[in-house]
Amino acid sequence: MRPKFFIILLIAFIAYLLGAKAGTSRYKEITSAFSSVWNDPKVKKARKQAKKDVAKGRKLAAKQAKRRFS
């Protein structure tokens, strides 16, 4: 999926949370669902792997940029 889709989805979610008339009970329900997903062991593992991939990509990009522009 494209990053633009996630940005739009995030904005819609925040707008719903801020504009909903459902009250604090709905807010607590949504935040607890989000926190249970965020703290899921599989999600934690994926976040850890993503951080490693980003660090590896950053090092590779810096190496290539240094080689290209030096």
Buried (B, 14 or more C-beta within 10 A) or exposed (E): EEEEEEEEEEEEEEEEEEEEEEEEEEEEEBEEEEEEEEEEEEEEEEEEEEEEEEEEEEEEEEEEEEEEEE
